[in-house]
Amino acid sequence: MKHFKRGVKAGIPIGLGYLSVSFTFGIMAVSYGLYWWQAVLISMLTVTSAGQLAGIGTMIHPGQYFQMLVSQITINIRYSFMSVSLSQKTDTKFRGIWRWIFGFMMTDEIFAVASAEDVVCRSFFAGLCVLPYLGWTGGTLIGALLGSVLPDRLMSALGIAIYGMFIAIVVPEMKHSHPVVCTVLCAVLMRCAFDYIPFLENVSDGIAITVCAVVSAAAAAALFPVEES
C-alpha cells in the first residue's frame, strides 16, 4: 500500500495535464460528429492523444480501415519500445498477466516517471496509472458535454489546444538539439508537399502522416547517428 500511495502521488501532475488535453479531444470528437459517449469510450479504451486525434479524423471517412491501421501503428509503436525498456527495471512480482494489464497505460509521461525509479514495483505502477486514467477519461467527458452546447467559434478556438501540447513537447528539444530541428523541418516540409503538390494532395491524411514520420525519422537516424557508449 505504501508504494501504491506513492504512485498515486506521483501521478497527480500527469492526471491534471491529461485533464486539460483530453478536454480538447472531447470537443474535437463532438465537432467531428461523434456522440459524447463515443468520445468517452474511445478515451477509456485507448489512452493515446495523438492516436485518438488521428483515429477520429479517419473514422469520419468510412472504409479507410487500412489507412487507420497504418497510421495507428506508426503513431503508437513507440509504446512498445517504452514497454521493453521499462521491463528491464520491474521487480519479480511485475510479471505475466500484470504486464499485459498495466501495459495498457503505458504513455510518454507515465514512462518518464516510472523510468526514474531504480526498481519499478507493481503496486507503484498501479498507483501511478490511477489519476492519469481518471484525468484522461474525465477530461474527455467534460469536453464532449461542453462541446455539445458551446458556440462553434469557441469550440474551434479550443480545438487547437491539443496541437499546443505537441508543440510544447517538441520545441524545448529543438532549442538544444540541431538534429531535432532538422528532423522537425523535414517532417513539416514533407507534410506541406502532401498538401500543395498536385499528384500528392490526394493522398489520405493517415498515409501522409505515416510517410512523413517514417522518412524524417529514418533520414535523421542516417544523418545524425547517436554514438553508443
PyMOL commands that set and color helices and strands:
alter all, ss='L'
color gray80, all
select helices_A, chain A and resi 2-10+12-31+36-46+49-59+65-76+78-89+97-105+108-115+122-147+152-158+161-176+178-196+205-223
alter helices_A, ss='H'
color red, helices_A
deselect
rebuild
show_as cartoon
